[in-house]
Amino acid sequence: MQVILKEDIQNLGYKDDIVKVKDGYGRNYLIPQKKAIVATPSAVKSLQEELKQRAKKLAKIKAEAEELAAKINGISVQVAIKASENGKIFGSVTPLQVAEALAKQGIEVDRKILNIPSIKELGQFKAVAKLHKEVSAEFDLNVVAEA
């Protein structure tokens, strides 16, 4: 029996794979648990159309991420924070502060995608924005004392 998996199943396959399983396993476990559907010709055709549309959407999202990465790569972002006279900062630099500094430069990013090193003193650091699972952008983070 051939089935189309609706979720990842260990040692069997990944979501949207068409796999061959024993009749009893398919009828008694996979289908009642809604982990798979029978691979009828119409279901296979529907799956192929869905995958094609999903690929177009994913390509569009990736292209937008690459466009944003081109804007972010190599820019320098300055964050002002309270610091002592010898350069130690009070607290730490948060992704929210960096996202706000990027927004001031006209680049809107979610703070959750920013990967910032642990910063405990004033200076220049490298930060990374993970825009897509295959696209990331690196930029300079300049931490200065508040006036």
URQUIBEL-V653770 format. One line per field, one symbol per residue. ss: DSSP state (H for helix, E for strand, C for the rest). A space follows every 50 residues. Layout:
ss->???
This chain:
ss->CEEEECCCECCCECCCCEEECCHHHHHHHHCCCCCEEECCHHHHHHHHHH HHHHHHHHHHHHHHHHHHHHHHCCCEEEEEECECCCCEECCCCCHHHHHH HHHHCCCCCCHHHEEECCCCECEEEEEEEEEECCEEEEEEEEEEECC
